Amino acid sequence: MAKYKRRKKRISRKKLLQKSLYSKKKSRADKIRSGSTKFFHRTLSCILLIIFIAIFYFVFYSTYFDIKNVVLIDNKKITAERVEQIYESIAEDRRWIIFSGRNIIVFNSPRLEYDLLEEIPMIEKVATEKKYPNILKIKIKEVEPAAIWMTGNKTYYINIEGLVGYEIFNASEKKDDLPLIKDSSGREIEPREKVTSEDIMSFIETIADNLNERTGLGYDDFVLPSGAAEEVHLKTDQGYSVYFSLHRDALSQLNDLAMVIDSEVKGKKVDYIDLRIENWVYYK
């Protein structure tokens, strides 16, 4: 049986030394490359942080974004001074403790809208708009009076929807061309409270606009037994009252009134004319 001897492969000492030197050089190069990468990342992070801080400071702490102009839109009776007074009370407060209340980015617009509605009853609706970098627009819809509402010894303007606008403190402020509606209940009311319906307001407006043309009469005031009444009483300039039904067409009732005045009432002294029942007219 033949015998084979395993021959060991000998590696020269020179080759081993060369391999060791190559490994050391590669390790040193990797370390240098890794260190360079870390330095680059740290430097880049510092630069980005500095840029972020600079932008943050510029946006929130410089005066560039401070509100410099407050512009009112569609205001008629409400003065700019009154609105700016409310604006200043909000702008003076810091926002979230650390930000200026004047900064347009963090300015508390919802609070301004709420305070304006609360403190100026003449305002029906309000909306704010930020125009960067430093302009605040305030669009105001003032109450458009459709009538004067009297309850007890107080009078208020109300709009066509039956919402209370604001109280009239000075008699000279009253608009003579608006119908006066007296609430017989005499209850206390508040600004923006709905005291009657839009249907009732439209009915009264129709009567007021067409009464003289259709009947030749003028009027002093309208009387509602309550805000949810089913009838309206009109006090004419002739001293007598006319009772209208809210369930019948206003113009057809005016036609009935004109007919009964011409055929029955003219030249007579009466206390009232009752139109509430269709096809019937009562007077006394």
Secondary structure as GFF3:
##gff-version 3
##sequence-region A 1 284
A	DSSP	alpha_helix	13	60	.	.	.	ID=ss1
A	DSSP	beta_strand	69	73	.	.	.	ID=ss2
A	DSSP	alpha_helix	80	91	.	.	.	ID=ss3
A	DSSP	alpha_helix	109	119	.	.	.	ID=ss4
A	DSSP	beta_strand	123	131	.	.	.	ID=ss5
A	DSSP	beta_strand	135	142	.	.	.	ID=ss6
A	DSSP	beta_strand	147	151	.	.	.	ID=ss7
A	DSSP	beta_strand	154	158	.	.	.	ID=ss8
A	DSSP	beta_strand	164	167	.	.	.	ID=ss9
A	DSSP	three_ten_helix	171	173	.	.	.	ID=ss10
A	DSSP	beta_strand	180	183	.	.	.	ID=ss11
A	DSSP	alpha_helix	198	215	.	.	.	ID=ss12
A	DSSP	beta_strand	219	224	.	.	.	ID=ss13
A	DSSP	beta_strand	231	236	.	.	.	ID=ss14
A	DSSP	beta_strand	241	245	.	.	.	ID=ss15
A	DSSP	alpha_helix	250	260	.	.	.	ID=ss16
A	DSSP	pi_helix	261	265	.	.	.	ID=ss17
A	DSSP	beta_strand	272	274	.	.	.	ID=ss18
A	DSSP	beta_strand	282	283	.	.	.	ID=ss19
###
